Amino acid sequence: MLVKFIRQFKLNSTSKFYLLSIILILIPTVVLTIIAFKISYSATIAEIRMQMMEAAITLEQQFDIKYSSIEDIIIKQGVDSSSRAKQILLLNEELQPMVDNVSSKINGDIHIGFFWAEEQSIIACGPECDDYSPKRWSLDSPVFESYKTGMPAFIDRIDSSYLGHENISLYTLPIYNNNTIDGHIWVAYNTDKVSHIAHREAGKIAFIGLFIGVIFISLSYLLSIYFRTNIAAFANSVLNNDTDNNNKYMCIPELQPLVIAIETKTTELSKSYQLLFAEFQKNIQTLNELKESEQRFNTIFYNGPNLLFIVDINSKLCLDCNKNFTLKIGYTKEDIIEKSIYDLEVFKAADIDKIFSIINGNGKITNLEISYRHQNNKSHYGLLSTEFLTIDNKSCLFMVINDITERKLFREQLEKIDKLKLIDKLAGAMGHEIRNPMTTVRGFIQLLSTKNELQPYKHYFTLIISELDRANGIITEYLSLAKSTPITLTKANLNTIINNLFPLIQADAFARDMQIKLDLHEISDINLNEQELRQLILNIVQNGLEAMNTGGLLTIHTELINDKVCLKIIDQGKGIPANVLNQLGTPFVTTKDKGTGLGMSVCYAIAGRHKAKIYIRSSESNGTEITISFPTDQSTTQST
């Protein structure tokens, strides 16, 4: 245990040897010193006790020669019992000579005297007891142990203010008077002096032990210098591969096997080093190639144009993603990493279930069309492909999304354009041919309705004419869509057109018990065709009024935003369903029971001819807001 304890210190071998030597010398020395102290203390105490007993017996013998008890002295001298002071003085005069005689023959450090129990007072003491006044001890003092047992007693380590010491060893010898103890002889010794004697003897032993230890350590030091010098020279010769010099330092023959083993190991290590160095160079080259490959992968992964992310198959946690993925969904990388793909709400839960269902069945996905959303709830579309990866012993799914949102919107626009072209052809080819016979039919119906004999059927004629006018209106809208003649655009202010239309719009609103609010701001003049703009505004306002309930408010608002003149028409209607909103502007797509959807188609056509864009935002709780954005830098041109 001692060796293990020393090994914990960061010392060289020589220092550890010195420390071990000092400990091995100090421990026996301390133990022997303690033993010597105890033996010396015990022997001194025993000797002092013997002297105390002899002194007490000697004093008792002298007392017994003259008196039988302390009370006997008072009786023989005839002192009045009422004067205690005279009695104590008399007792001191009789007993002090005996005490002085005995104390002169014993160790000067031993005190001896008489104690009178009746007065609880020391009546004689020595040596050097000049004051004869009574010296009292309390009845609670251990001095009175003999009164309980009736036998002589040693009391160790009591306090005596009279003797001036705290640690007193006391011997008491009872003095009887007709079987009653009326006092005792006491002998006291200062035990502190016993400790001093014991310490002195123990110090001698400690000095001898330390002296021997110093000699031993000095010899050990000289011997260690000898061995250290030779071992250091031997070690240097081995380090310098000076094999001829090894024999020169073979003052320690036991090192010869070590020299042989070192030479053998050196040769083996040299060969191993060469092999390891070659392997190390190869590993360095491989590591550099891996770093370059990792850098290339990171560049492709984090900066690639597609949306790339990695998901743990078991926990469904997103482990990593590239920059384009964060941009497309509007979250930071910190918001995505270690989050469940379900909790991100980027993909619909049904789509995620479908993805993992396909993976569990087929093993991989290639170009699966899915939708995902931005943080602002804007939808995007992409083609999803997957591959399996193993990262840190985890089964992961590497997911790649090729965004096709723009392509999908472009395709929808092409489909809408194709439909408009079809309508254009139908309207151009059939519009006039249908209106001519309808005009003839309407004329004859009006003529028949004037006949007296046909008056009972007049309400039928009125209904027929109404339906013919409705059909004629639809054909008119067809022809409006099919316009191929150029329109003239002139500089004008949109606010002026709205103010001119306001009385007409307001009259229609009052008839429906609704309100119109104008919120017109200062805007720039733009290139426009006033007739077409009137038709566009009236169509959208009409739709808004028809969508609202009684008491509704329709707001017409204009402002300049980013150098574009914006017209906003806001109603408080029921809103447009999402499935209709995505197809709005397509002929025959409408929310009205008797509508044709051609009104919004005409609006989109007019906006297109003015290079304007229409934006629609609608909800069931807030109604519909339609925004038409017109460019302000458009010159006066001919447009089709």
NORQUILIN-V751780 format. One record per run of one state. SS is the DSSP state (helix for helix, strand for strand, loop for the rest). FROM is the first residue (numbers start at 1). TO is the last residue. Records with the same first field share a line. If there is no record, write none. Layout:
BEGIN
SS: FROM-TO, FROM-TO
END
This chain:
BEGIN
loop: 1-1, 8-12, 67-69, 78-83, 104-109, 117-120, 127-134, 137-141, 150-152, 161-164, 177-180, 240-242, 250-252, 304-306, 313-316, 322-322, 330-332, 337-339, 341-346, 348-348, 363-367, 374-378, 392-393, 404-404, 450-451, 482-486, 489-489, 493-493, 512-514, 521-525, 529-529, 548-552, 562-563, 571-577, 582-597, 610-612, 620-622, 632-637, 640-640
helix: 2-7, 13-66, 70-77, 84-103, 142-149, 191-239, 243-249, 253-303, 323-329, 333-336, 349-362, 405-449, 452-481, 494-511, 530-547, 578-581, 598-609
strand: 110-116, 121-126, 135-136, 153-160, 165-176, 181-190, 307-312, 317-321, 340-340, 347-347, 368-373, 379-391, 394-403, 487-488, 490-492, 515-520, 526-528, 553-561, 564-570, 613-619, 623-631, 638-639
END
